[in-house]
């Protein structure tokens, strides 16, 4: 899954994450500008004991030119059939 698609999916639903989830995958994407790191996005994919899938993403852009730094924390929860859940 591309970073763009993952970020788009994460932005669809914001909600707190269950604590009994088993991590399936986690990783990081780095944002570059003229060969220098300008920020990064950390993500994790986990599954709860009832089969619910949880995708979390946190984006950090400390070198953004704005006075107020953009902050994106997103969570996508799906049912075992991969439909978004509330």
ChimeraX commands (.cxc) that place a marker at each C-alpha (Angstrom):
marker #1 position 0.00,0.00,0.00 radius 0.5
marker #1 position 1.42,3.37,-0.91 radius 0.5
marker #1 position 1.99,6.03,1.71 radius 0.5
marker #1 position -0.65,8.23,0.10 radius 0.5
marker #1 position -3.30,5.51,0.20 radius 0.5
marker #1 position -2.41,4.62,3.79 radius 0.5
marker #1 position -2.60,8.24,4.88 radius 0.5
marker #1 position -5.91,8.70,3.07 radius 0.5
marker #1 position -7.38,5.64,4.78 radius 0.5
marker #1 position -6.15,6.85,8.16 radius 0.5
marker #1 position -7.76,10.24,7.72 radius 0.5
marker #1 position -11.19,8.69,7.11 radius 0.5
marker #1 position -11.83,7.90,10.75 radius 0.5
marker #1 position -10.39,9.37,13.93 radius 0.5
marker #1 position -10.95,7.41,17.14 radius 0.5
marker #1 position -9.11,6.11,20.22 radius 0.5
marker #1 position -7.26,2.79,19.93 radius 0.5
marker #1 position -7.90,-0.36,21.94 radius 0.5
marker #1 position -5.10,-1.42,24.28 radius 0.5
marker #1 position -5.44,-5.19,23.67 radius 0.5
marker #1 position -4.35,-5.03,20.02 radius 0.5
marker #1 position -1.57,-7.22,18.59 radius 0.5
marker #1 position 0.82,-5.32,16.29 radius 0.5
marker #1 position 1.04,-6.76,12.76 radius 0.5
marker #1 position 3.32,-4.16,11.17 radius 0.5
marker #1 position 4.85,-0.78,11.94 radius 0.5
marker #1 position 7.14,1.50,10.02 radius 0.5
marker #1 position 8.06,4.99,8.99 radius 0.5
marker #1 position 8.10,7.23,5.92 radius 0.5
marker #1 position 10.46,10.18,5.68 radius 0.5
marker #1 position 9.71,13.41,3.84 radius 0.5
marker #1 position 12.65,14.94,1.96 radius 0.5
marker #1 position 13.28,18.36,0.45 radius 0.5
marker #1 position 16.46,18.90,-1.54 radius 0.5
marker #1 position 17.96,15.67,-0.15 radius 0.5
marker #1 position 17.38,16.65,3.49 radius 0.5
marker #1 position 14.86,15.06,5.85 radius 0.5
marker #1 position 12.04,17.50,6.60 radius 0.5
marker #1 position 9.72,15.24,8.60 radius 0.5
marker #1 position 8.42,11.73,9.02 radius 0.5
marker #1 position 5.27,9.69,9.39 radius 0.5
marker #1 position 5.13,6.70,11.74 radius 0.5
marker #1 position 2.43,4.10,11.25 radius 0.5
marker #1 position 1.32,0.87,12.88 radius 0.5
marker #1 position -1.19,-1.79,11.87 radius 0.5
marker #1 position -2.65,-4.02,14.57 radius 0.5
marker #1 position -5.51,-6.45,15.13 radius 0.5
marker #1 position -7.65,-6.81,18.25 radius 0.5
marker #1 position -8.75,-10.13,19.72 radius 0.5
marker #1 position -12.20,-9.76,18.08 radius 0.5
marker #1 position -10.66,-9.35,14.59 radius 0.5
marker #1 position -10.94,-5.57,14.32 radius 0.5
marker #1 position -8.10,-4.00,12.27 radius 0.5
marker #1 position -6.55,-0.73,13.51 radius 0.5
marker #1 position -4.29,1.50,11.40 radius 0.5
marker #1 position -2.64,4.45,13.18 radius 0.5
marker #1 position -0.53,7.20,11.64 radius 0.5
marker #1 position 1.32,10.12,13.21 radius 0.5
marker #1 position 2.99,12.73,11.03 radius 0.5
marker #1 position 5.67,15.06,12.37 radius 0.5
marker #1 position 6.90,18.00,10.28 radius 0.5
marker #1 position 9.25,19.92,12.60 radius 0.5
marker #1 position 10.85,21.92,9.80 radius 0.5
marker #1 position 7.65,23.17,8.16 radius 0.5
marker #1 position 7.89,26.85,7.29 radius 0.5
marker #1 position 4.67,27.79,9.12 radius 0.5
marker #1 position 4.68,29.36,12.57 radius 0.5
marker #1 position 2.19,26.73,13.76 radius 0.5
marker #1 position 3.51,23.27,12.80 radius 0.5
marker #1 position 1.06,20.89,11.11 radius 0.5
marker #1 position 0.22,17.82,13.23 radius 0.5
marker #1 position -1.69,14.85,11.90 radius 0.5
marker #1 position -2.65,11.93,14.13 radius 0.5
marker #1 position -5.16,9.57,12.54 radius 0.5
marker #1 position -6.66,6.19,13.35 radius 0.5
marker #1 position -8.71,3.92,11.09 radius 0.5
marker #1 position -10.71,1.09,12.66 radius 0.5
marker #1 position -12.31,-1.62,10.53 radius 0.5
marker #1 position -14.46,-4.62,11.29 radius 0.5
marker #1 position -13.09,-8.10,10.48 radius 0.5
marker #1 position -14.72,-7.66,7.01 radius 0.5
marker #1 position -12.64,-4.45,6.47 radius 0.5
marker #1 position -15.60,-2.06,6.63 radius 0.5
marker #1 position -14.97,1.09,8.70 radius 0.5
marker #1 position -16.31,0.87,12.24 radius 0.5
marker #1 position -17.22,3.65,14.63 radius 0.5
marker link #1:1,2 radius 0.2
marker link #1:2,3 radius 0.2
marker link #1:3,4 radius 0.2
marker link #1:4,5 radius 0.2
marker link #1:5,6 radius 0.2
marker link #1:6,7 radius 0.2
marker link #1:7,8 radius 0.2
marker link #1:8,9 radius 0.2
marker link #1:9,10 radius 0.2
marker link #1:10,11 radius 0.2
marker link #1:11,12 radius 0.2
marker link #1:12,13 radius 0.2
marker link #1:13,14 radius 0.2
marker link #1:14,15 radius 0.2
marker link #1:15,16 radius 0.2
marker link #1:16,17 radius 0.2
marker link #1:17,18 radius 0.2
marker link #1:18,19 radius 0.2
marker link #1:19,20 radius 0.2
marker link #1:20,21 radius 0.2
marker link #1:21,22 radius 0.2
marker link #1:22,23 radius 0.2
marker link #1:23,24 radius 0.2
marker link #1:24,25 radius 0.2
marker link #1:25,26 radius 0.2
marker link #1:26,27 radius 0.2
marker link #1:27,28 radius 0.2
marker link #1:28,29 radius 0.2
marker link #1:29,30 radius 0.2
marker link #1:30,31 radius 0.2
marker link #1:31,32 radius 0.2
marker link #1:32,33 radius 0.2
marker link #1:33,34 radius 0.2
marker link #1:34,35 radius 0.2
marker link #1:35,36 radius 0.2
marker link #1:36,37 radius 0.2
marker link #1:37,38 radius 0.2
marker link #1:38,39 radius 0.2
marker link #1:39,40 radius 0.2
marker link #1:40,41 radius 0.2
marker link #1:41,42 radius 0.2
marker link #1:42,43 radius 0.2
marker link #1:43,44 radius 0.2
marker link #1:44,45 radius 0.2
marker link #1:45,46 radius 0.2
marker link #1:46,47 radius 0.2
marker link #1:47,48 radius 0.2
marker link #1:48,49 radius 0.2
marker link #1:49,50 radius 0.2
marker link #1:50,51 radius 0.2
marker link #1:51,52 radius 0.2
marker link #1:52,53 radius 0.2
marker link #1:53,54 radius 0.2
marker link #1:54,55 radius 0.2
marker link #1:55,56 radius 0.2
marker link #1:56,57 radius 0.2
marker link #1:57,58 radius 0.2
marker link #1:58,59 radius 0.2
marker link #1:59,60 radius 0.2
marker link #1:60,61 radius 0.2
marker link #1:61,62 radius 0.2
marker link #1:62,63 radius 0.2
marker link #1:63,64 radius 0.2
marker link #1:64,65 radius 0.2
marker link #1:65,66 radius 0.2
marker link #1:66,67 radius 0.2
marker link #1:67,68 radius 0.2
marker link #1:68,69 radius 0.2
marker link #1:69,70 radius 0.2
marker link #1:70,71 radius 0.2
marker link #1:71,72 radius 0.2
marker link #1:72,73 radius 0.2
marker link #1:73,74 radius 0.2
marker link #1:74,75 radius 0.2
marker link #1:75,76 radius 0.2
marker link #1:76,77 radius 0.2
marker link #1:77,78 radius 0.2
marker link #1:78,79 radius 0.2
marker link #1:79,80 radius 0.2
marker link #1:80,81 radius 0.2
marker link #1:81,82 radius 0.2
marker link #1:82,83 radius 0.2
marker link #1:83,84 radius 0.2
marker link #1:84,85 radius 0.2
marker link #1:85,86 radius 0.2
view
